[in-house]
Amino acid sequence: MTHDDANTQRSILVVAHAHRADTVVAAERVVGALRAAGARPVLAVDDRAELAAVRPSLGEVATLDDVPVDEIELAIVLGGDGTILRAAELVRDGTAPVLGINMGHVGFLAEIERDDMDDAVRRVIARDYAVEERLALQVRVKDAADAVVYETWALNEATVEKASRERMLEVVMEVDGRPLSTFGCDGVVVSTPTGSTAYNFSAGGPVIWPTVEAIVVVPLSAHALFAKPLVVGPEHAVAIELLEGTTDAGILWCDGRRSHDLPPGARVVVRRSDRPVRLARLHPAAFTDRLVRKFRLPVAGWRGPAAMQGETP
């Protein structure tokens, strides 16, 4: 391989952990397939350390310390939604789409099941996939002087939660710079359509199709008459303020992965990010079918047009 060939070699990130034996075997298989196709497999630094402890041959794989993230063409993720969220975080500063291969977890983001892994790698090499852009959130924390003290993003949700189990949070909710309501609560979830089947769903929020551009706001155990889930357009900004003068502190969680402490007086402003998350799709499937499969919904007796042709979700 010449120096120019090395510089133009395609780099594919493989995101996997060593916590399950089948995931380790799958990672080794995908790495081998990528190499056989002339591509350069890349691992996150922590992933390589964990995987190499079980499979020493994986210790020779390049890492994101060696390959800039903007050179990553695509990320192949072996795992469930949590691993896919971690992959989205790893490639956030680049443009690589994320392709999820389900390793037996219940989730909505994975594209295919592990039985189709070899075909998936073949299609990645052939660039035979579509890219779907999902709305993401920009999240900023401001102090009492309105200065930004923390900034991050979220694909699923940003959640303001109470820091103490014994106390409630006293918050003011705001939309587009106008106050909406003050109430005590356990927290507030601000979700994307992608996250509508995650924390938002558990909190009683609506399921929203991924093609809908919207932001969902769901108060958690709120002591208020007007504390129902709200659905606002993506052009709106939602803010949650922790009331000053109280001793109740909170904490911000984004996708359950990134957190920041919130003292009284803190203000969390959530709006649409100008950078969506990109998901690679091999088999475009109806979201309805995903719901039926993941939640094991009963559809016996359905007599729709597709049922007449022998198709079921």
MOGI-V444491 format. One line per field, one symbol per residue. ss: DSSP state (H for helix, E for strand, - for the rest). burial: + if it has 24 or more other ideal C-beta (glycine too) atoms within 12 Angstrom, else -. A space follows every 50 residues. Layout:
ss = ???
burial = ???
//
This chain:
ss = --HHHHHH--EEEEE-----HHHHHHHHHHHHHHHH---EEEE-HHHHHH HHHH-HHHHH-EE-----HHHEEEEEEE--HHHHHHHHHH------EEEE EE---------EEHHHHHHHHHHHH----EEEEE--EEEEEE-----EEE EEEE--EEEEEE------EEEEEEE--EEEEEEEE-EEEEEE-HHHH-HH HH-----------EEEEEEE--E------EEEE----EEEEE-------E EEEE---EEEEE----EEEEEE----EEEEE-----HHHHHHHHH----- ----HHHH-----
burial = --------++++++++++---+++-++++++-+++---++++++--++-- +--++--+--++++--+-+-++++++++++++++++++++++-+-+++++ +++-+-++++++-+--+--++-+++---+--+++++++++++-------+ -++++++++++++----++++++++----+++++++++++++++++++++ +-+-++++-+---+++++++-+----+-++++-+-++++++++--+-+++ ++++++++-+-++++++++++++--+++++++----+--+---+------ -------------
//
